[in-house]
Amino acid sequence: MKKKIYKAHILFTKEKDHFEVLENGYIAVGADGRVIGVSEDLASLDSEDAEVIDFGDRLLIPAMNDMHVHAAQFRNQAIAMDMELLPWLQTYTFPEEMKFADLEYAERMYRRFISNLWRFGTMRACVFATIHTASTRLLMQLFQEAGMGALVGKVAMNRNCPEALSESVEDMVKGNEELIAEFNKPDALVRPIITPRFVPSCTPEMLRACGELAAKYQLPVQSHLSENKDEIAWVQSLEKDSTCYGDAYNRYGLFGQTPTVMAHCVWTEGEELELMKQRGVMVAHCPTSNFNVASGMSPIRRFLNEGLQVGLGSDISGGHELIMFRMIVYAIQVSKMHYQQDHGQPFLTLSEAFWMATKSGGSFFGRVGSFEPGYEFDALVIDDSILNHDNYSLLHRLERYIYLGDDRQIEHRFCRGKEIVLE
């Protein structure tokens, strides 16, 4: 790769409260795939020996980050939306995940899954696979092949699940260590993440082993937290010494001891919220999933006010869409429902929700999600001409794309400075 300078209408969020907007701006990207600088004036950037690429009247924005998605549930996307969480898991999700013992089936589904992430402009994702080491390895290899970034988790579970999805603690550790040896390389785009499914599916021994793996290899952690009231009551019955659901993870070294993202947090409050603040645990807000499986509405405004880091997740297949731009819209709409209940809490603005999908979520992968110097150039080029029929402002053009656009308007996709083209 050589140094490149891209010209377009550039929009991004350094801070959650407002957009940076550069009409006919320039962004310089080094041979290492990192942003060198952004300017309204080409002369202010060192353009010597750089290839200048003019995208004309198109929008140039950071790529999307999906902070919570189940790759093995891709086939179930947009079906089985008539059940609450726990019956939905038993009836639809677990039977589907059993199929990933078959590598041929896994490859077929995982290729389609990655293709759809790419299609909708998601260049990084925190991904749940299944308990199967071989098909998890395959998923990681497919992400590498695509050139897209991912933290991929071999799921740990050994209770309250079908026997075919239960694994001994020893086999879980062995499988994870195989993947860690192969993929946990410095600066790799695709790396392992420790993934206990959730407390009800893991014995104390399994949770402890997950925490030990995270500490030993300094790996991030992902799981589910306080998604559903029945689930919370279940955790309280299983982990009687824990003071809250979050504490059940914390006791095993799975709650911020290494970078941690917890999906949902619909009913997080009080001690659990304080523990998340202390530990720096990120929330993966999954609004469509929370609606579809009747979990509730996560109080994102409160989390932002409390200083929690928040990203957005599709949560396929609890959620029915992989389009992160729709998650921006739904996150705003959920906050408007909270506003109706509590007028002291203003609803999310477009810049805040966009920031969650880009810079805030991207921070879990490193310096990702913004166009500030030193950030990895993950970007989308949007041709919104079909939507710009009456000379809208640049901000209104972006807003209309977020609410009305789709993959057909995404002309180019970049991850770490490299254009990603999939067949």
JOGI-V760011 format. One record per residue. RES is the residue in three letters. PSI is psi in radians with two decimals (* if undefined). Layout:
res,psi
RES,PSI
RES,PSI
//
This chain:
res,psi
MET,2.40
LYS,2.93
LYS,2.37
LYS,2.61
ILE,2.19
TYR,2.36
LYS,2.32
ALA,-3.08
HIS,1.99
ILE,2.24
LEU,2.30
PHE,3.03
THR,1.83
LYS,-0.75
GLU,2.76
LYS,-0.31
ASP,-0.23
HIS,2.79
PHE,2.52
GLU,2.20
VAL,2.11
LEU,1.84
GLU,2.25
ASN,0.86
GLY,3.06
TYR,2.48
ILE,2.17
ALA,2.31
VAL,2.21
GLY,3.02
ALA,-0.35
ASP,0.06
GLY,0.19
ARG,2.62
VAL,2.29
ILE,-0.73
GLY,2.82
VAL,2.39
SER,2.74
GLU,-0.07
ASP,2.06
LEU,-0.61
ALA,-0.41
SER,-0.18
LEU,2.53
ASP,1.71
SER,0.04
GLU,2.31
ASP,0.25
ALA,2.52
GLU,2.17
VAL,2.15
ILE,2.12
ASP,2.00
PHE,0.15
GLY,-2.24
ASP,0.27
ARG,2.81
LEU,2.42
LEU,2.02
ILE,2.82
PRO,2.58
ALA,2.91
MET,2.68
ASN,2.14
ASP,1.94
MET,-0.01
HIS,1.90
VAL,2.47
HIS,1.76
ALA,-0.63
ALA,-0.08
GLN,0.19
PHE,-0.70
ARG,-0.51
ASN,0.08
GLN,2.23
ALA,0.41
ILE,2.89
ALA,0.73
MET,0.31
ASP,0.40
MET,2.72
GLU,3.03
LEU,-1.03
LEU,-0.78
PRO,-0.59
TRP,-0.73
LEU,-0.84
GLN,-0.66
THR,-0.64
TYR,-0.81
THR,-0.91
PHE,-0.76
PRO,-0.65
GLU,-0.74
GLU,-0.47
MET,-0.52
LYS,-0.27
PHE,0.13
ALA,-0.35
ASP,1.93
LEU,-0.57
GLU,-0.77
TYR,-0.78
ALA,-0.78
GLU,-0.75
ARG,-0.80
MET,-0.72
TYR,-0.62
ARG,-0.74
ARG,-0.70
PHE,-0.89
ILE,-0.69
SER,-0.66
ASN,-0.64
LEU,-0.88
TRP,-0.81
ARG,-0.71
PHE,0.16
GLY,0.30
THR,2.01
MET,-0.23
ARG,2.55
ALA,2.56
CYS,2.00
VAL,2.32
PHE,2.27
ALA,-2.19
THR,-2.98
ILE,-0.22
HIS,2.03
THR,-0.76
ALA,-0.78
SER,-0.46
THR,-0.75
ARG,-0.79
LEU,-0.78
LEU,-0.75
MET,-0.69
GLN,-0.66
LEU,-0.66
PHE,-0.76
GLN,-0.79
GLU,-0.68
ALA,-0.42
GLY,0.35
MET,2.70
GLY,2.46
ALA,2.52
LEU,2.00
VAL,2.26
GLY,2.20
LYS,2.05
VAL,2.36
ALA,2.21
MET,2.44
ASN,0.30
ARG,2.81
ASN,0.78
CYS,2.87
PRO,2.61
GLU,-0.60
ALA,-0.27
LEU,0.22
SER,2.39
GLU,2.50
SER,2.73
VAL,-0.74
GLU,-0.75
ASP,-0.63
MET,-0.82
VAL,-0.79
LYS,-0.82
GLY,-0.76
ASN,-0.71
GLU,-0.54
GLU,-0.80
LEU,-0.66
ILE,-0.76
ALA,-0.59
GLU,-0.62
PHE,-0.25
ASN,1.24
LYS,2.56
PRO,2.31
ASP,0.28
ALA,2.52
LEU,-0.52
VAL,2.10
ARG,2.83
PRO,2.72
ILE,2.35
ILE,2.28
THR,1.31
PRO,2.26
ARG,-1.04
PHE,2.93
VAL,-0.78
PRO,-0.38
SER,0.05
CYS,2.21
THR,2.85
PRO,-0.65
GLU,-0.68
MET,-0.77
LEU,-0.74
ARG,-0.74
ALA,-0.64
CYS,-0.78
GLY,-0.68
GLU,-0.67
LEU,-0.78
ALA,-0.75
ALA,-0.76
LYS,-0.73
TYR,0.10
GLN,0.94
LEU,2.63
PRO,2.95
VAL,2.51
GLN,2.55
SER,-2.85
HIS,2.58
LEU,2.22
SER,0.87
GLU,-0.64
ASN,2.47
LYS,-0.68
ASP,-0.68
GLU,-0.75
ILE,-0.76
ALA,-0.64
TRP,-0.78
VAL,-0.73
GLN,-0.60
SER,-0.49
LEU,-0.63
GLU,1.24
LYS,-0.43
ASP,-0.14
SER,2.50
THR,-0.32
CYS,2.99
TYR,-0.82
GLY,-0.64
ASP,-0.51
ALA,-0.61
TYR,-0.74
ASN,-0.65
ARG,-0.35
TYR,0.24
GLY,0.55
LEU,0.54
PHE,1.11
GLY,-0.09
GLN,-0.59
THR,2.89
PRO,2.27
THR,2.37
VAL,2.25
MET,2.21
ALA,2.48
HIS,-1.38
CYS,0.68
VAL,-0.68
TRP,0.41
THR,2.28
GLU,3.09
GLY,-2.23
GLU,-0.69
GLU,-0.75
LEU,-0.75
GLU,-0.68
LEU,-0.66
MET,-0.71
LYS,-0.81
GLN,-0.67
ARG,-0.14
GLY,0.58
VAL,2.28
MET,2.51
VAL,2.28
ALA,1.81
HIS,2.15
CYS,1.34
PRO,-0.70
THR,-0.69
SER,-0.76
ASN,-0.62
PHE,-0.81
ASN,-0.68
VAL,0.32
ALA,0.69
SER,-0.69
GLY,-2.84
MET,2.00
SER,2.35
PRO,1.27
ILE,-0.67
ARG,-0.76
ARG,-0.73
PHE,-0.77
LEU,-0.71
ASN,-0.55
GLU,-0.04
GLY,0.23
LEU,2.58
GLN,2.32
VAL,2.29
GLY,3.10
LEU,2.55
GLY,2.60
SER,-0.54
ASP,0.77
ILE,2.22
SER,0.22
GLY,-0.79
GLY,2.72
HIS,-0.04
GLU,2.50
LEU,-0.03
ILE,1.89
MET,-0.42
PHE,-0.59
ARG,-0.57
MET,-0.60
ILE,-0.83
VAL,-0.84
TYR,-0.61
ALA,-0.72
ILE,-0.74
GLN,-0.69
VAL,-0.75
SER,-0.49
LYS,-0.56
MET,-0.68
HIS,-0.68
TYR,-0.67
GLN,-0.50
GLN,-0.51
ASP,1.67
HIS,-0.09
GLY,-0.16
GLN,1.79
PRO,2.59
PHE,2.86
LEU,2.51
THR,2.92
LEU,-0.72
SER,-0.66
GLU,-0.79
ALA,-0.65
PHE,-0.73
TRP,-0.70
MET,-0.67
ALA,-0.31
THR,-1.48
LYS,-0.73
SER,-0.94
GLY,-0.72
GLY,-0.44
SER,-0.37
PHE,-0.36
PHE,-0.04
GLY,-2.47
ARG,1.47
VAL,2.48
GLY,0.09
SER,2.97
PHE,0.43
GLU,2.68
PRO,2.38
GLY,-0.23
TYR,2.51
GLU,2.39
PHE,1.51
ASP,2.04
ALA,2.76
LEU,2.45
VAL,2.09
ILE,2.11
ASP,1.68
ASP,0.39
SER,-0.61
ILE,-0.39
LEU,-0.28
ASN,1.17
HIS,0.01
ASP,0.72
ASN,0.98
TYR,2.75
SER,2.85
LEU,-0.71
LEU,-0.68
HIS,-0.57
ARG,-0.74
LEU,-0.75
GLU,-0.75
ARG,-0.67
TYR,-0.77
ILE,-0.71
TYR,-0.55
LEU,-0.34
GLY,3.09
ASP,-2.88
ASP,-0.37
ARG,-0.37
GLN,-0.11
ILE,1.94
GLU,-0.62
HIS,2.57
ARG,2.32
PHE,2.47
CYS,2.14
ARG,0.73
GLY,-0.22
LYS,2.30
GLU,2.28
ILE,2.05
VAL,2.02
LEU,2.58
GLU,*
//
